[in-house]
């Protein structure tokens, strides 16, 4: 079976690697174009996506195994030229995981076996581009991962496989994304074998139960201290590793990286109440307090709360926000 794997971020890398190890599969990769990243963003140096970089590593591994290198397509748009290039690969099936672009009917027509998509939620819940932060923001007690058939309407395809995951309430988007990535890699090979053998069975979604999530905006990371400690804690975890939660302290941007909910009586939201030797720096919220354990001023390194206080005078009693 000839598979085109479409993806870009690191959450999709384990699934790509899992496919590359399967016998009887010829693999190609579709990912976003190279772009400047991190500290090199201002230097104009372009780097591949995480999936693009993983494809290069897989190709290098294939050489001693006597397999052909993995073709990698990086079109800006899925236009006629991109369709022509991919058609030359003669793919049978499209496998998508966090690619970030919509597949039109002309593109999907390239695949005789259609397309499947990996989605990190229990569909039909949290259809859309940010299901992992959505589950954390809404303080879900469980989430999951679904492998669905691609359909014209976003994330509405029939379900080929799904798995539930219990949440502890301390997950971040980063930590939960890693778990989802490994789960996808474990589930995908069996689904592909069923498709190749013609025995795949899919169950339709209950569209009346569908809910949706949207992309996270950078400004959503600004902390409103009038909200409850429970809600702010959820936002800190949901927006880790991006865009991170931030506030202001004496004119400086301050990122709140790690925290937990603790009790406090009524008080001024944003007021730094003091410290607890076991819990950290206590900050009043609209309801309860937040025990902050890791902080970072903009352009400085992240610090554990004790080290942070060593370099900041009169932090207790100041007001954040």
Legacy VTK file of the C-alpha trace (Angstrom):
# vtk DataFile Version 3.0
C-alpha trace
ASCII
DATASET POLYDATA
POINTS 321 float
0.000 0.000 0.000
1.290 3.444 -0.953
0.608 6.025 1.760
0.940 9.795 1.752
1.358 10.967 5.340
0.294 14.588 5.869
1.421 16.358 9.041
3.650 19.099 10.388
4.175 19.352 14.207
5.971 16.966 16.532
2.755 15.370 17.813
2.544 13.556 14.450
6.132 12.254 14.414
5.597 8.949 16.314
2.726 8.044 13.952
4.938 8.701 10.932
7.718 6.592 12.422
5.239 3.789 13.136
4.147 3.727 9.490
7.744 3.733 8.303
8.424 0.502 10.218
5.473 -1.393 8.716
6.112 -3.971 6.012
4.358 -3.623 2.694
4.047 0.170 2.861
5.652 2.667 0.513
5.702 6.060 2.174
5.695 9.692 1.084
5.259 12.802 3.235
3.262 16.000 2.804
4.144 18.828 5.183
4.220 22.604 5.389
7.054 24.591 3.772
10.297 25.245 5.640
10.213 28.407 7.760
12.405 30.364 10.206
12.060 29.100 13.792
13.012 30.084 17.311
16.115 32.227 17.683
16.862 31.783 13.991
13.538 33.337 12.983
15.090 36.792 12.742
18.105 35.482 10.828
16.115 34.322 7.826
17.324 30.718 8.126
14.550 28.323 7.213
14.152 24.923 8.825
11.836 22.006 8.051
8.770 21.186 10.114
9.176 18.461 12.719
7.593 16.018 10.266
9.900 17.202 7.482
12.926 16.652 9.714
11.638 13.208 10.755
11.194 12.235 7.092
14.855 13.083 6.448
15.908 10.819 9.325
13.700 7.998 8.043
15.169 8.348 4.551
18.685 8.124 5.981
17.690 4.950 7.825
16.218 3.468 4.658
19.543 3.667 2.778
21.248 0.724 4.565
17.949 -1.179 4.392
17.934 -0.878 0.611
14.666 1.090 0.511
14.133 4.202 -1.631
14.181 7.569 0.181
10.897 9.058 1.338
9.574 11.723 -1.052
8.703 14.910 0.830
6.286 17.462 -0.612
6.191 20.967 0.880
3.709 22.979 -1.199
2.440 26.335 -0.006
-0.976 25.452 -1.429
-2.621 22.203 -2.462
-3.107 23.523 -5.981
-2.950 21.861 -9.404
0.853 21.751 -9.346
0.911 20.071 -5.924
-1.725 17.571 -7.047
0.314 16.735 -10.141
3.477 16.100 -8.110
1.680 13.924 -5.576
-0.232 12.060 -8.281
3.110 10.939 -9.718
3.703 9.061 -6.449
0.513 7.058 -7.176
-0.736 7.027 -3.575
-3.452 4.646 -2.395
-4.315 6.227 0.967
-3.957 9.598 2.670
-3.130 9.587 6.395
-3.421 12.984 8.071
-2.399 14.133 11.540
-2.211 17.863 12.343
-1.360 18.935 8.809
-3.170 22.254 9.165
-4.745 22.610 5.730
-8.130 21.633 4.318
-8.195 18.848 1.740
-10.465 19.689 -1.181
-12.368 17.153 -3.301
-9.856 17.355 -6.169
-7.021 16.493 -3.796
-8.891 13.650 -2.101
-9.694 12.196 -5.516
-5.997 11.258 -5.816
-6.462 8.436 -3.269
-8.348 5.293 -4.365
-8.706 4.173 -0.725
-9.673 7.637 0.495
-8.183 9.318 3.533
-8.085 8.935 7.305
-7.369 11.480 10.005
-6.028 11.169 13.552
-7.802 13.528 15.940
-6.837 13.857 19.645
-10.324 13.882 21.139
-13.267 11.536 21.555
-15.211 12.603 18.483
-17.725 14.107 18.017
-16.473 16.117 20.999
-14.048 18.950 20.251
-14.015 18.947 16.498
-11.551 21.556 15.310
-7.893 22.580 15.515
-7.210 22.654 19.285
-8.900 19.703 21.033
-6.137 19.139 23.598
-6.200 22.682 25.070
-10.009 22.594 24.924
-10.174 19.468 27.096
-7.853 21.055 29.668
-9.624 24.431 29.643
-12.952 22.727 30.265
-11.427 20.581 33.028
-12.519 17.304 31.483
-11.970 14.128 33.489
-11.360 12.111 30.333
-10.485 12.637 26.714
-9.175 10.336 24.019
-8.028 9.873 20.467
-10.010 9.016 17.356
-9.044 7.752 13.914
-11.724 8.776 11.457
-12.412 8.690 7.752
-11.864 12.054 6.098
-15.154 13.747 5.257
-16.124 17.041 3.592
-17.204 18.556 6.931
-14.384 19.031 9.444
-13.826 16.059 11.762
-17.217 14.563 10.925
-16.053 11.287 9.355
-16.972 7.787 10.488
-14.823 6.433 13.340
-12.426 3.584 12.554
-10.864 3.374 16.019
-10.888 5.296 19.294
-9.381 5.027 22.743
-10.304 6.752 26.006
-7.801 8.403 28.328
-8.440 9.355 31.950
-7.095 12.753 33.014
-5.516 13.611 36.369
-6.230 17.335 36.214
-2.515 18.201 36.117
-1.852 17.685 32.412
-0.501 20.458 30.208
-1.074 20.684 26.494
2.555 19.669 26.069
2.429 16.605 28.324
-0.968 15.454 27.042
0.178 15.961 23.455
3.067 13.556 24.041
0.680 10.927 25.364
-1.630 11.422 22.379
1.302 11.122 19.984
2.306 7.733 21.398
-1.310 6.507 21.480
-1.719 7.393 17.820
1.435 5.494 16.902
0.131 2.431 18.749
-3.340 2.528 17.165
-2.500 3.405 13.569
-0.781 0.209 12.284
-3.808 -1.999 13.082
-6.140 0.414 11.276
-3.885 0.424 8.213
-3.766 -3.377 8.149
-7.563 -3.527 8.268
-7.834 -1.044 5.402
-5.287 -2.959 3.314
-7.161 -6.228 3.941
-10.549 -4.680 3.141
-11.957 -5.461 6.586
-12.024 -1.977 8.131
-15.322 -1.128 9.793
-16.335 2.401 10.693
-19.096 3.722 12.938
-20.872 7.004 12.133
-20.605 9.849 14.603
-23.631 11.205 16.456
-23.585 14.666 14.899
-26.191 15.967 17.380
-23.556 15.615 20.138
-20.818 17.480 18.263
-18.915 20.289 19.971
-16.227 22.502 18.489
-12.988 24.213 19.444
-11.034 26.992 17.755
-7.417 28.025 17.381
-5.793 29.562 20.450
-4.962 33.270 20.147
-1.831 34.651 21.802
-3.785 37.225 23.796
-5.774 34.463 25.501
-2.694 33.863 27.642
-3.137 37.184 29.493
-4.266 36.343 33.017
-7.425 37.939 34.374
-6.909 37.700 38.112
-10.632 38.318 38.701
-11.291 34.781 37.486
-11.169 31.870 39.897
-7.965 30.066 40.787
-9.376 26.880 39.254
-9.955 28.590 35.909
-6.575 30.349 35.870
-4.805 27.088 36.725
-6.552 25.383 33.805
-5.459 28.167 31.457
-1.840 27.947 32.636
-1.826 24.238 31.817
-3.775 24.574 28.559
-1.470 27.287 27.225
1.757 25.403 27.998
3.882 25.330 25.823
2.114 28.101 23.810
1.247 30.914 24.170
2.001 30.611 27.931
0.085 32.567 30.557
1.377 36.006 31.359
0.720 38.987 33.588
2.452 42.275 34.376
4.602 43.064 37.397
5.813 46.639 37.819
5.858 47.209 34.073
7.535 43.924 33.205
5.950 40.991 31.429
5.884 37.996 33.758
5.052 34.457 32.648
3.369 32.174 35.184
4.601 28.729 34.128
3.517 26.376 36.905
0.957 26.761 39.640
-1.732 24.966 41.642
-4.975 25.922 43.333
-4.998 26.650 47.048
-7.427 28.183 49.529
-7.685 31.863 50.413
-10.283 34.218 51.817
-11.664 37.286 50.034
-9.035 39.722 48.846
-7.793 41.883 46.011
-7.356 39.834 42.822
-3.749 39.785 41.666
-2.332 40.647 45.099
0.770 38.641 46.058
-0.220 37.421 49.510
3.072 35.894 50.558
4.725 32.493 50.452
4.008 29.006 51.651
7.188 26.980 52.153
5.576 23.899 50.654
3.259 25.380 48.018
5.074 28.425 46.638
4.125 32.074 46.052
0.475 32.726 46.908
-1.490 35.057 44.641
-5.089 36.093 45.306
-7.657 35.468 42.563
-11.353 36.226 42.239
-12.037 32.977 44.068
-9.310 31.183 46.001
-5.578 31.618 45.540
-2.951 30.354 43.155
0.254 28.805 44.483
2.874 29.703 41.871
5.967 27.505 41.673
7.692 28.584 38.436
7.927 32.049 36.885
9.823 33.849 34.151
10.345 37.477 33.248
10.356 38.121 29.509
13.791 37.496 27.941
15.058 35.838 31.135
15.254 32.194 32.143
12.509 30.346 33.940
13.036 30.061 37.706
11.726 27.965 40.568
9.857 30.262 42.953
12.562 30.393 45.640
15.258 31.353 43.138
12.899 33.903 41.603
12.314 35.637 44.939
16.071 35.809 45.571
16.364 38.233 42.672
13.158 40.248 43.167
12.650 42.670 46.037
9.279 43.431 47.605
7.390 40.922 45.489
5.093 40.063 48.385
2.465 42.767 48.678
2.746 43.821 45.050
-0.167 43.452 42.660
0.009 41.553 39.387
-1.876 42.439 36.220
LINES 1 322
321 0 1 2 3 4 5 6 7 8 9 10 11 12 13 14 15 16 17 18 19 20 21 22 23 24 25 26 27 28 29 30 31 32 33 34 35 36 37 38 39 40 41 42 43 44 45 46 47 48 49 50 51 52 53 54 55 56 57 58 59 60 61 62 63 64 65 66 67 68 69 70 71 72 73 74 75 76 77 78 79 80 81 82 83 84 85 86 87 88 89 90 91 92 93 94 95 96 97 98 99 100 101 102 103 104 105 106 107 108 109 110 111 112 113 114 115 116 117 118 119 120 121 122 123 124 125 126 127 128 129 130 131 132 133 134 135 136 137 138 139 140 141 142 143 144 145 146 147 148 149 150 151 152 153 154 155 156 157 158 159 160 161 162 163 164 165 166 167 168 169 170 171 172 173 174 175 176 177 178 179 180 181 182 183 184 185 186 187 188 189 190 191 192 193 194 195 196 197 198 199 200 201 202 203 204 205 206 207 208 209 210 211 212 213 214 215 216 217 218 219 220 221 222 223 224 225 226 227 228 229 230 231 232 233 234 235 236 237 238 239 240 241 242 243 244 245 246 247 248 249 250 251 252 253 254 255 256 257 258 259 260 261 262 263 264 265 266 267 268 269 270 271 272 273 274 275 276 277 278 279 280 281 282 283 284 285 286 287 288 289 290 291 292 293 294 295 296 297 298 299 300 301 302 303 304 305 306 307 308 309 310 311 312 313 314 315 316 317 318 319 320
